[in-house]
Amino acid sequence: MGRYLGPKCRLCRREGTKLFLKGTRCNTEKCSFVKRPRLPGMHPVTSTKPSYYAIQLREKQKVKRMYGMLEKQFRRFFKIAA
């Protein structure tokens, strides 16, 4: 089973909310979401209004990242639950 090994705090900043992927560190002032509350990347763009599809996709990505699943595993669990 695969898992995400990249920077965890970048995911929190991308979603715009604390996902508590690093445990208690997210409750301190050392959390990168508190230090840099902007989107990750060199030139983050936030001026346009997201489409309905973009909002749905962000919510799906947020749930996947909270549970630490990749796409195939997430689809399987969703199919079983539905």
PDB file of N, CA, C and O in Angstrom:
ATOM      1  N   MET A   1       0.846  -1.178   0.000  1.00  0.00           N
ATOM      2  CA  MET A   1       0.000   0.000   0.000  1.00  0.00           C
ATOM      3  C   MET A   1       0.890   1.240   0.000  1.00  0.00           C
ATOM      4  O   MET A   1       1.789   1.367   0.831  1.00  0.00           O
ATOM      5  N   GLY A   2       0.640   2.132  -0.917  1.00  0.00           N
ATOM      6  CA  GLY A   2       1.423   3.345  -1.018  1.00  0.00           C
ATOM      7  C   GLY A   2       1.002   4.384   0.005  1.00  0.00           C
ATOM      8  O   GLY A   2      -0.079   4.299   0.587  1.00  0.00           O
ATOM      9  N   ARG A   3       1.865   5.362   0.215  1.00  0.00           N
ATOM     10  CA  ARG A   3       1.541   6.472   1.106  1.00  0.00           C
ATOM     11  C   ARG A   3       2.329   7.695   0.669  1.00  0.00           C
ATOM     12  O   ARG A   3       3.331   7.595  -0.038  1.00  0.00           O
ATOM     13  N   TYR A   4       1.856   8.839   1.103  1.00  0.00           N
ATOM     14  CA  TYR A   4       2.477  10.109   0.733  1.00  0.00           C
ATOM     15  C   TYR A   4       3.669  10.359   1.645  1.00  0.00           C
ATOM     16  O   TYR A   4       3.524  10.351   2.867  1.00  0.00           O
ATOM     17  N   LEU A   5       4.845  10.581   1.067  1.00  0.00           N
ATOM     18  CA  LEU A   5       6.055  10.800   1.844  1.00  0.00           C
ATOM     19  C   LEU A   5       6.568  12.231   1.742  1.00  0.00           C
ATOM     20  O   LEU A   5       7.621  12.545   2.295  1.00  0.00           O
ATOM     21  N   GLY A   6       5.858  13.085   1.059  1.00  0.00           N
ATOM     22  CA  GLY A   6       6.295  14.461   0.861  1.00  0.00           C
ATOM     23  C   GLY A   6       6.010  15.346   2.063  1.00  0.00           C
ATOM     24  O   GLY A   6       5.616  14.851   3.119  1.00  0.00           O
ATOM     25  N   PRO A   7       6.205  16.655   1.912  1.00  0.00           N
ATOM     26  CA  PRO A   7       5.987  17.595   3.015  1.00  0.00           C
ATOM     27  C   PRO A   7       4.523  17.665   3.437  1.00  0.00           C
ATOM     28  O   PRO A   7       3.651  17.960   2.620  1.00  0.00           O
ATOM     29  N   LYS A   8       4.257  17.398   4.696  1.00  0.00           N
ATOM     30  CA  LYS A   8       2.887  17.326   5.212  1.00  0.00           C
ATOM     31  C   LYS A   8       2.268  18.714   5.381  1.00  0.00           C
ATOM     32  O   LYS A   8       1.086  18.908   5.098  1.00  0.00           O
ATOM     33  N   CYS A   9       3.057  19.664   5.836  1.00  0.00           N
ATOM     34  CA  CYS A   9       2.511  21.001   6.093  1.00  0.00           C
ATOM     35  C   CYS A   9       2.105  21.702   4.800  1.00  0.00           C
ATOM     36  O   CYS A   9       1.241  22.579   4.814  1.00  0.00           O
ATOM     37  N   ARG A  10       2.716  21.327   3.701  1.00  0.00           N
ATOM     38  CA  ARG A  10       2.335  21.904   2.412  1.00  0.00           C
ATOM     39  C   ARG A  10       0.897  21.534   2.070  1.00  0.00           C
ATOM     40  O   ARG A  10       0.173  22.327   1.468  1.00  0.00           O
ATOM     41  N   LEU A  11       0.485  20.325   2.454  1.00  0.00           N
ATOM     42  CA  LEU A  11      -0.887  19.888   2.194  1.00  0.00           C
ATOM     43  C   LEU A  11      -1.877  20.738   2.980  1.00  0.00           C
ATOM     44  O   LEU A  11      -2.928  21.111   2.459  1.00  0.00           O
ATOM     45  N   CYS A  12      -1.543  21.046   4.238  1.00  0.00           N
ATOM     46  CA  CYS A  12      -2.421  21.899   5.051  1.00  0.00           C
ATOM     47  C   CYS A  12      -2.574  23.272   4.409  1.00  0.00           C
ATOM     48  O   CYS A  12      -3.678  23.809   4.327  1.00  0.00           O
ATOM     49  N   ARG A  13      -1.462  23.832   3.959  1.00  0.00           N
ATOM     50  CA  ARG A  13      -1.514  25.152   3.347  1.00  0.00           C
ATOM     51  C   ARG A  13      -2.292  25.118   2.035  1.00  0.00           C
ATOM     52  O   ARG A  13      -3.000  26.074   1.720  1.00  0.00           O
ATOM     53  N   ARG A  14      -2.175  24.041   1.267  1.00  0.00           N
ATOM     54  CA  ARG A  14      -2.897  23.920   0.001  1.00  0.00           C
ATOM     55  C   ARG A  14      -4.401  23.864   0.232  1.00  0.00           C
ATOM     56  O   ARG A  14      -5.171  24.455  -0.524  1.00  0.00           O
ATOM     57  N   GLU A  15      -4.822  23.146   1.289  1.00  0.00           N
ATOM     58  CA  GLU A  15      -6.248  23.013   1.571  1.00  0.00           C
ATOM     59  C   GLU A  15      -6.809  24.227   2.301  1.00  0.00           C
ATOM     60  O   GLU A  15      -8.025  24.418   2.330  1.00  0.00           O
ATOM     61  N   GLY A  16      -5.949  25.049   2.889  1.00  0.00           N
ATOM     62  CA  GLY A  16      -6.418  26.250   3.566  1.00  0.00           C
ATOM     63  C   GLY A  16      -6.963  25.994   4.955  1.00  0.00           C
ATOM     64  O   GLY A  16      -7.646  26.852   5.514  1.00  0.00           O
ATOM     65  N   THR A  17      -6.676  24.835   5.524  1.00  0.00           N
ATOM     66  CA  THR A  17      -7.125  24.495   6.869  1.00  0.00           C
ATOM     67  C   THR A  17      -6.123  23.531   7.496  1.00  0.00           C
ATOM     68  O   THR A  17      -5.385  22.844   6.790  1.00  0.00           O
ATOM     69  N   LYS A  18      -6.105  23.487   8.803  1.00  0.00           N
ATOM     70  CA  LYS A  18      -5.202  22.564   9.484  1.00  0.00           C
ATOM     71  C   LYS A  18      -5.764  21.151   9.396  1.00  0.00           C
ATOM     72  O   LYS A  18      -6.904  20.903   9.787  1.00  0.00           O
ATOM     73  N   LEU A  19      -4.959  20.227   8.880  1.00  0.00           N
ATOM     74  CA  LEU A  19      -5.372  18.834   8.750  1.00  0.00           C
ATOM     75  C   LEU A  19      -4.816  17.975   9.888  1.00  0.00           C
ATOM     76  O   LEU A  19      -5.154  16.796   9.991  1.00  0.00           O
ATOM     77  N   PHE A  20      -3.979  18.547  10.731  1.00  0.00           N
ATOM     78  CA  PHE A  20      -3.356  17.869  11.872  1.00  0.00           C
ATOM     79  C   PHE A  20      -2.613  16.611  11.430  1.00  0.00           C
ATOM     80  O   PHE A  20      -2.739  15.558  12.055  1.00  0.00           O
ATOM     81  N   LEU A  21      -1.841  16.723  10.354  1.00  0.00           N
ATOM     82  CA  LEU A  21      -1.064  15.603   9.847  1.00  0.00           C
ATOM     83  C   LEU A  21       0.216  15.400  10.648  1.00  0.00           C
ATOM     84  O   LEU A  21       0.829  14.335  10.569  1.00  0.00           O
ATOM     85  N   LYS A  22       0.626  16.402  11.415  1.00  0.00           N
ATOM     86  CA  LYS A  22       1.835  16.281  12.223  1.00  0.00           C
ATOM     87  C   LYS A  22       1.526  16.228  13.710  1.00  0.00           C
ATOM     88  O   LYS A  22       2.405  16.479  14.535  1.00  0.00           O
ATOM     89  N   GLY A  23       0.303  15.908  14.058  1.00  0.00           N
ATOM     90  CA  GLY A  23      -0.059  15.733  15.465  1.00  0.00           C
ATOM     91  C   GLY A  23      -0.111  17.040  16.231  1.00  0.00           C
ATOM     92  O   GLY A  23      -0.752  17.995  15.792  1.00  0.00           O
ATOM     93  N   THR A  24       0.563  17.089  17.377  1.00  0.00           N
ATOM     94  CA  THR A  24       0.471  18.249  18.261  1.00  0.00           C
ATOM     95  C   THR A  24       1.219  19.464  17.723  1.00  0.00           C
ATOM     96  O   THR A  24       0.982  20.581  18.183  1.00  0.00           O
ATOM     97  N   ARG A  25       2.116  19.271  16.759  1.00  0.00           N
ATOM     98  CA  ARG A  25       2.842  20.412  16.200  1.00  0.00           C
ATOM     99  C   ARG A  25       1.879  21.420  15.564  1.00  0.00           C
ATOM    100  O   ARG A  25       2.161  22.617  15.526  1.00  0.00           O
ATOM    101  N   CYS A  26       0.755  20.933  15.070  1.00  0.00           N
ATOM    102  CA  CYS A  26      -0.228  21.821  14.435  1.00  0.00           C
ATOM    103  C   CYS A  26      -0.904  22.740  15.448  1.00  0.00           C
ATOM    104  O   CYS A  26      -1.523  23.729  15.054  1.00  0.00           O
ATOM    105  N   ASN A  27      -0.801  22.441  16.734  1.00  0.00           N
ATOM    106  CA  ASN A  27      -1.396  23.288  17.770  1.00  0.00           C
ATOM    107  C   ASN A  27      -0.436  24.361  18.264  1.00  0.00           C
ATOM    108  O   ASN A  27      -0.840  25.224  19.044  1.00  0.00           O
ATOM    109  N   THR A  28       0.816  24.335  17.838  1.00  0.00           N
ATOM    110  CA  THR A  28       1.812  25.295  18.310  1.00  0.00           C
ATOM    111  C   THR A  28       1.997  26.414  17.292  1.00  0.00           C
ATOM    112  O   THR A  28       1.417  26.393  16.206  1.00  0.00           O
ATOM    113  N   GLU A  29       2.815  27.388  17.666  1.00  0.00           N
ATOM    114  CA  GLU A  29       3.115  28.485  16.746  1.00  0.00           C
ATOM    115  C   GLU A  29       4.145  28.072  15.696  1.00  0.00           C
ATOM    116  O   GLU A  29       4.431  28.849  14.785  1.00  0.00           O
ATOM    117  N   LYS A  30       4.711  26.859  15.803  1.00  0.00           N
ATOM    118  CA  LYS A  30       5.674  26.373  14.819  1.00  0.00           C
ATOM    119  C   LYS A  30       4.999  25.834  13.561  1.00  0.00           C
ATOM    120  O   LYS A  30       5.667  25.563  12.563  1.00  0.00           O
ATOM    121  N   CYS A  31       3.705  25.683  13.605  1.00  0.00           N
ATOM    122  CA  CYS A  31       2.970  25.154  12.453  1.00  0.00           C
ATOM    123  C   CYS A  31       3.161  26.092  11.257  1.00  0.00           C
ATOM    124  O   CYS A  31       3.006  27.307  11.380  1.00  0.00           O
ATOM    125  N   SER A  32       3.496  25.519  10.107  1.00  0.00           N
ATOM    126  CA  SER A  32       3.745  26.365   8.936  1.00  0.00           C
ATOM    127  C   SER A  32       2.470  27.038   8.440  1.00  0.00           C
ATOM    128  O   SER A  32       2.539  28.048   7.739  1.00  0.00           O
ATOM    129  N   PHE A  33       1.320  26.498   8.791  1.00  0.00           N
ATOM    130  CA  PHE A  33       0.060  27.138   8.410  1.00  0.00           C
ATOM    131  C   PHE A  33      -0.102  28.459   9.155  1.00  0.00           C
ATOM    132  O   PHE A  33      -0.693  29.400   8.625  1.00  0.00           O
ATOM    133  N   VAL A  34       0.419  28.536  10.381  1.00  0.00           N
ATOM    134  CA  VAL A  34       0.371  29.776  11.163  1.00  0.00           C
ATOM    135  C   VAL A  34       1.445  30.738  10.672  1.00  0.00           C
ATOM    136  O   VAL A  34       1.196  31.937  10.548  1.00  0.00           O
ATOM    137  N   LYS A  35       2.644  30.215  10.390  1.00  0.00           N
ATOM    138  CA  LYS A  35       3.752  31.059   9.945  1.00  0.00           C
ATOM    139  C   LYS A  35       3.506  31.647   8.558  1.00  0.00           C
ATOM    140  O   LYS A  35       3.734  32.835   8.329  1.00  0.00           O
ATOM    141  N   ARG A  36       3.040  30.805   7.637  1.00  0.00           N
ATOM    142  CA  ARG A  36       2.824  31.225   6.247  1.00  0.00           C
ATOM    143  C   ARG A  36       1.417  30.829   5.829  1.00  0.00           C
ATOM    144  O   ARG A  36       1.239  29.760   5.245  1.00  0.00           O
ATOM    145  N   PRO A  37       0.424  31.642   6.103  1.00  0.00           N
ATOM    146  CA  PRO A  37      -0.960  31.260   5.789  1.00  0.00           C
ATOM    147  C   PRO A  37      -1.346  31.444   4.322  1.00  0.00           C
ATOM    148  O   PRO A  37      -2.527  31.607   4.015  1.00  0.00           O
ATOM    149  N   ARG A  38      -0.384  31.422   3.422  1.00  0.00           N
ATOM    150  CA  ARG A  38      -0.691  31.550   1.996  1.00  0.00           C
ATOM    151  C   ARG A  38      -0.513  30.187   1.314  1.00  0.00           C
ATOM    152  O   ARG A  38      -0.013  29.240   1.921  1.00  0.00           O
ATOM    153  N   LEU A  39      -0.924  30.104   0.063  1.00  0.00           N
ATOM    154  CA  LEU A  39      -0.804  28.858  -0.679  1.00  0.00           C
ATOM    155  C   LEU A  39       0.659  28.525  -0.931  1.00  0.00           C
ATOM    156  O   LEU A  39       1.485  29.433  -1.030  1.00  0.00           O
ATOM    157  N   PRO A  40       1.002  27.237  -1.038  1.00  0.00           N
ATOM    158  CA  PRO A  40       2.384  26.874  -1.324  1.00  0.00           C
ATOM    159  C   PRO A  40       2.742  27.173  -2.775  1.00  0.00           C
ATOM    160  O   PRO A  40       1.864  27.301  -3.628  1.00  0.00           O
ATOM    161  N   GLY A  41       4.018  27.282  -3.041  1.00  0.00           N
ATOM    162  CA  GLY A  41       4.491  27.539  -4.397  1.00  0.00           C
ATOM    163  C   GLY A  41       5.107  28.914  -4.512  1.00  0.00           C
ATOM    164  O   GLY A  41       4.970  29.753  -3.621  1.00  0.00           O
ATOM    165  N   MET A  42       5.792  29.132  -5.629  1.00  0.00           N
ATOM    166  CA  MET A  42       6.506  30.385  -5.802  1.00  0.00           C
ATOM    167  C   MET A  42       5.565  31.555  -6.075  1.00  0.00           C
ATOM    168  O   MET A  42       5.749  32.639  -5.520  1.00  0.00           O
ATOM    169  N   HIS A  43       4.564  31.350  -6.919  1.00  0.00           N
ATOM    170  CA  HIS A  43       3.639  32.420  -7.277  1.00  0.00           C
ATOM    171  C   HIS A  43       2.201  31.939  -7.108  1.00  0.00           C
ATOM    172  O   HIS A  43       1.537  31.647  -8.103  1.00  0.00           O
ATOM    173  N   PRO A  44       1.706  31.850  -5.881  1.00  0.00           N
ATOM    174  CA  PRO A  44       0.335  31.358  -5.698  1.00  0.00           C
ATOM    175  C   PRO A  44      -0.693  32.352  -6.231  1.00  0.00           C
ATOM    176  O   PRO A  44      -0.575  33.557  -6.012  1.00  0.00           O
ATOM    177  N   VAL A  45      -1.694  31.838  -6.929  1.00  0.00           N
ATOM    178  CA  VAL A  45      -2.732  32.669  -7.526  1.00  0.00           C
ATOM    179  C   VAL A  45      -4.048  32.374  -6.820  1.00  0.00           C
ATOM    180  O   VAL A  45      -4.476  31.221  -6.761  1.00  0.00           O
ATOM    181  N   THR A  46      -4.695  33.408  -6.282  1.00  0.00           N
ATOM    182  CA  THR A  46      -5.963  33.211  -5.587  1.00  0.00           C
ATOM    183  C   THR A  46      -7.016  34.224  -6.022  1.00  0.00           C
ATOM    184  O   THR A  46      -8.045  34.359  -5.361  1.00  0.00           O
ATOM    185  N   SER A  47      -6.779  34.933  -7.113  1.00  0.00           N
ATOM    186  CA  SER A  47      -7.668  36.035  -7.467  1.00  0.00           C
ATOM    187  C   SER A  47      -8.977  35.575  -8.113  1.00  0.00           C
ATOM    188  O   SER A  47      -9.962  36.312  -8.071  1.00  0.00           O
ATOM    189  N   THR A  48      -9.015  34.389  -8.703  1.00  0.00           N
ATOM    190  CA  THR A  48     -10.221  33.957  -9.394  1.00  0.00           C
ATOM    191  C   THR A  48     -11.122  33.140  -8.474  1.00  0.00           C
ATOM    192  O   THR A  48     -10.656  32.481  -7.544  1.00  0.00           O
ATOM    193  N   LYS A  49     -12.412  33.198  -8.752  1.00  0.00           N
ATOM    194  CA  LYS A  49     -13.375  32.427  -7.976  1.00  0.00           C
ATOM    195  C   LYS A  49     -13.347  30.980  -8.464  1.00  0.00           C
ATOM    196  O   LYS A  49     -13.436  30.742  -9.669  1.00  0.00           O
ATOM    197  N   PRO A  50     -13.226  30.002  -7.553  1.00  0.00           N
ATOM    198  CA  PRO A  50     -13.186  28.605  -8.003  1.00  0.00           C
ATOM    199  C   PRO A  50     -14.548  28.145  -8.524  1.00  0.00           C
ATOM    200  O   PRO A  50     -15.595  28.575  -8.039  1.00  0.00           O
ATOM    201  N   SER A  51     -14.507  27.271  -9.511  1.00  0.00           N
ATOM    202  CA  SER A  51     -15.745  26.729 -10.071  1.00  0.00           C
ATOM    203  C   SER A  51     -16.351  25.720  -9.099  1.00  0.00           C
ATOM    204  O   SER A  51     -15.731  25.351  -8.101  1.00  0.00           O
ATOM    205  N   TYR A  52     -17.548  25.290  -9.399  1.00  0.00           N
ATOM    206  CA  TYR A  52     -18.224  24.299  -8.556  1.00  0.00           C
ATOM    207  C   TYR A  52     -17.430  22.992  -8.533  1.00  0.00           C
ATOM    208  O   TYR A  52     -17.303  22.353  -7.488  1.00  0.00           O
ATOM    209  N   TYR A  53     -16.897  22.599  -9.695  1.00  0.00           N
ATOM    210  CA  TYR A  53     -16.076  21.387  -9.775  1.00  0.00           C
ATOM    211  C   TYR A  53     -14.810  21.530  -8.933  1.00  0.00           C
ATOM    212  O   TYR A  53     -14.407  20.584  -8.256  1.00  0.00           O
ATOM    213  N   ALA A  54     -14.186  22.700  -8.969  1.00  0.00           N
ATOM    214  CA  ALA A  54     -12.963  22.929  -8.198  1.00  0.00           C
ATOM    215  C   ALA A  54     -13.229  22.825  -6.701  1.00  0.00           C
ATOM    216  O   ALA A  54     -12.398  22.300  -5.960  1.00  0.00           O
ATOM    217  N   ILE A  55     -14.374  23.317  -6.253  1.00  0.00           N
ATOM    218  CA  ILE A  55     -14.733  23.225  -4.834  1.00  0.00           C
ATOM    219  C   ILE A  55     -14.927  21.769  -4.437  1.00  0.00           C
ATOM    220  O   ILE A  55     -14.463  21.344  -3.379  1.00  0.00           O
ATOM    221  N   GLN A  56     -15.621  20.996  -5.291  1.00  0.00           N
ATOM    222  CA  GLN A  56     -15.825  19.575  -5.008  1.00  0.00           C
ATOM    223  C   GLN A  56     -14.500  18.824  -4.968  1.00  0.00           C
ATOM    224  O   GLN A  56     -14.291  17.978  -4.098  1.00  0.00           O
ATOM    225  N   LEU A  57     -13.611  19.127  -5.899  1.00  0.00           N
ATOM    226  CA  LEU A  57     -12.315  18.465  -5.952  1.00  0.00           C
ATOM    227  C   LEU A  57     -11.491  18.773  -4.709  1.00  0.00           C
ATOM    228  O   LEU A  57     -10.863  17.874  -4.151  1.00  0.00           O
ATOM    229  N   ARG A  58     -11.483  20.037  -4.264  1.00  0.00           N
ATOM    230  CA  ARG A  58     -10.723  20.405  -3.068  1.00  0.00           C
ATOM    231  C   ARG A  58     -11.239  19.651  -1.842  1.00  0.00           C
ATOM    232  O   ARG A  58     -10.448  19.207  -1.010  1.00  0.00           O
ATOM    233  N   GLU A  59     -12.565  19.505  -1.727  1.00  0.00           N
ATOM    234  CA  GLU A  59     -13.137  18.779  -0.588  1.00  0.00           C
ATOM    235  C   GLU A  59     -12.758  17.304  -0.633  1.00  0.00           C
ATOM    236  O   GLU A  59     -12.463  16.704   0.400  1.00  0.00           O
ATOM    237  N   LYS A  60     -12.767  16.724  -1.823  1.00  0.00           N
ATOM    238  CA  LYS A  60     -12.375  15.318  -1.962  1.00  0.00           C
ATOM    239  C   LYS A  60     -10.911  15.140  -1.590  1.00  0.00           C
ATOM    240  O   LYS A  60     -10.560  14.202  -0.874  1.00  0.00           O
ATOM    241  N   GLN A  61     -10.050  16.043  -2.077  1.00  0.00           N
ATOM    242  CA  GLN A  61      -8.628  15.969  -1.764  1.00  0.00           C
ATOM    243  C   GLN A  61      -8.394  16.135  -0.263  1.00  0.00           C
ATOM    244  O   GLN A  61      -7.530  15.475   0.314  1.00  0.00           O
ATOM    245  N   LYS A  62      -9.165  17.016   0.361  1.00  0.00           N
ATOM    246  CA  LYS A  62      -9.029  17.248   1.798  1.00  0.00           C
ATOM    247  C   LYS A  62      -9.340  15.978   2.589  1.00  0.00           C
ATOM    248  O   LYS A  62      -8.609  15.628   3.515  1.00  0.00           O
ATOM    249  N   VAL A  63     -10.421  15.292   2.228  1.00  0.00           N
ATOM    250  CA  VAL A  63     -10.798  14.054   2.927  1.00  0.00           C
ATOM    251  C   VAL A  63      -9.751  12.979   2.696  1.00  0.00           C
ATOM    252  O   VAL A  63      -9.385  12.264   3.629  1.00  0.00           O
ATOM    253  N   LYS A  64      -9.262  12.853   1.463  1.00  0.00           N
ATOM    254  CA  LYS A  64      -8.223  11.869   1.167  1.00  0.00           C
ATOM    255  C   LYS A  64      -6.986  12.117   2.012  1.00  0.00           C
ATOM    256  O   LYS A  64      -6.392  11.178   2.542  1.00  0.00           O
ATOM    257  N   ARG A  65      -6.601  13.366   2.139  1.00  0.00           N
ATOM    258  CA  ARG A  65      -5.388  13.694   2.887  1.00  0.00           C
ATOM    259  C   ARG A  65      -5.574  13.542   4.383  1.00  0.00           C
ATOM    260  O   ARG A  65      -4.624  13.202   5.089  1.00  0.00           O
ATOM    261  N   MET A  66      -6.775  13.787   4.880  1.00  0.00           N
ATOM    262  CA  MET A  66      -7.038  13.584   6.306  1.00  0.00           C
ATOM    263  C   MET A  66      -6.854  12.124   6.697  1.00  0.00           C
ATOM    264  O   MET A  66      -6.297  11.818   7.752  1.00  0.00           O
ATOM    265  N   TYR A  67      -7.328  11.227   5.835  1.00  0.00           N
ATOM    266  CA  TYR A  67      -7.245   9.799   6.126  1.00  0.00           C
ATOM    267  C   TYR A  67      -5.974   9.150   5.594  1.00  0.00           C
ATOM    268  O   TYR A  67      -5.743   7.966   5.836  1.00  0.00           O
ATOM    269  N   GLY A  68      -5.155   9.894   4.883  1.00  0.00           N
ATOM    270  CA  GLY A  68      -3.885   9.364   4.395  1.00  0.00           C
ATOM    271  C   GLY A  68      -4.036   8.316   3.307  1.00  0.00           C
ATOM    272  O   GLY A  68      -3.240   7.380   3.237  1.00  0.00           O
ATOM    273  N   MET A  69      -5.036   8.456   2.465  1.00  0.00           N
ATOM    274  CA  MET A  69      -5.278   7.487   1.396  1.00  0.00           C
ATOM    275  C   MET A  69      -4.873   8.067   0.050  1.00  0.00           C
ATOM    276  O   MET A  69      -4.851   9.282  -0.148  1.00  0.00           O
ATOM    277  N   LEU A  70      -4.554   7.161  -0.870  1.00  0.00           N
ATOM    278  CA  LEU A  70      -4.356   7.558  -2.246  1.00  0.00           C
ATOM    279  C   LEU A  70      -5.661   7.333  -3.012  1.00  0.00           C
ATOM    280  O   LEU A  70      -6.639   6.842  -2.448  1.00  0.00           O
ATOM    281  N   GLU A  71      -5.674   7.692  -4.287  1.00  0.00           N
ATOM    282  CA  GLU A  71      -6.926   7.728  -5.049  1.00  0.00           C
ATOM    283  C   GLU A  71      -7.613   6.369  -5.163  1.00  0.00           C
ATOM    284  O   GLU A  71      -8.822   6.271  -4.952  1.00  0.00           O
ATOM    285  N   LYS A  72      -6.860   5.326  -5.493  1.00  0.00           N
ATOM    286  CA  LYS A  72      -7.475   4.013  -5.719  1.00  0.00           C
ATOM    287  C   LYS A  72      -8.101   3.464  -4.434  1.00  0.00           C
ATOM    288  O   LYS A  72      -9.216   2.943  -4.450  1.00  0.00           O
ATOM    289  N   GLN A  73      -7.383   3.585  -3.342  1.00  0.00           N
ATOM    290  CA  GLN A  73      -7.900   3.105  -2.057  1.00  0.00           C
ATOM    291  C   GLN A  73      -9.132   3.913  -1.639  1.00  0.00           C
ATOM    292  O   GLN A  73     -10.099   3.355  -1.121  1.00  0.00           O
ATOM    293  N   PHE A  74      -9.089   5.221  -1.865  1.00  0.00           N
ATOM    294  CA  PHE A  74     -10.218   6.078  -1.515  1.00  0.00           C
ATOM    295  C   PHE A  74     -11.461   5.701  -2.319  1.00  0.00           C
ATOM    296  O   PHE A  74     -12.562   5.650  -1.771  1.00  0.00           O
ATOM    297  N   ARG A  75     -11.293   5.437  -3.609  1.00  0.00           N
ATOM    298  CA  ARG A  75     -12.429   5.045  -4.449  1.00  0.00           C
ATOM    299  C   ARG A  75     -13.035   3.730  -3.982  1.00  0.00           C
ATOM    300  O   ARG A  75     -14.255   3.561  -3.985  1.00  0.00           O
ATOM    301  N   ARG A  76     -12.166   2.794  -3.578  1.00  0.00           N
ATOM    302  CA  ARG A  76     -12.667   1.502  -3.114  1.00  0.00           C
ATOM    303  C   ARG A  76     -13.503   1.666  -1.853  1.00  0.00           C
ATOM    304  O   ARG A  76     -14.578   1.077  -1.747  1.00  0.00           O
ATOM    305  N   PHE A  77     -13.029   2.454  -0.898  1.00  0.00           N
ATOM    306  CA  PHE A  77     -13.779   2.687   0.331  1.00  0.00           C
ATOM    307  C   PHE A  77     -15.088   3.419   0.049  1.00  0.00           C
ATOM    308  O   PHE A  77     -16.112   3.127   0.667  1.00  0.00           O
ATOM    309  N   PHE A  78     -15.054   4.360  -0.875  1.00  0.00           N
ATOM    310  CA  PHE A  78     -16.261   5.104  -1.231  1.00  0.00           C
ATOM    311  C   PHE A  78     -17.288   4.188  -1.883  1.00  0.00           C
ATOM    312  O   PHE A  78     -18.486   4.298  -1.623  1.00  0.00           O
ATOM    313  N   LYS A  79     -16.807   3.282  -2.735  1.00  0.00           N
ATOM    314  CA  LYS A  79     -17.701   2.344  -3.416  1.00  0.00           C
ATOM    315  C   LYS A  79     -18.357   1.394  -2.411  1.00  0.00           C
ATOM    316  O   LYS A  79     -19.543   1.091  -2.535  1.00  0.00           O
ATOM    317  N   ILE A  80     -17.604   0.926  -1.426  1.00  0.00           N
ATOM    318  CA  ILE A  80     -18.145   0.035  -0.394  1.00  0.00           C
ATOM    319  C   ILE A  80     -19.173   0.774   0.452  1.00  0.00           C
ATOM    320  O   ILE A  80     -20.210   0.212   0.803  1.00  0.00           O
ATOM    321  N   ALA A  81     -18.890   2.030   0.778  1.00  0.00           N
ATOM    322  CA  ALA A  81     -19.779   2.803   1.652  1.00  0.00           C
ATOM    323  C   ALA A  81     -21.076   3.200   0.948  1.00  0.00           C
ATOM    324  O   ALA A  81     -22.114   3.343   1.594  1.00  0.00           O
ATOM    325  N   ALA A  82     -21.021   3.377  -0.358  1.00  0.00           N
ATOM    326  CA  ALA A  82     -22.206   3.847  -1.094  1.00  0.00           C
ATOM    327  C   ALA A  82     -23.204   2.768  -1.390  1.00  0.00           C
ATOM    328  O   ALA A  82     -24.239   3.035  -2.001  1.00  0.00           O
TER     329      ALA A  82
END
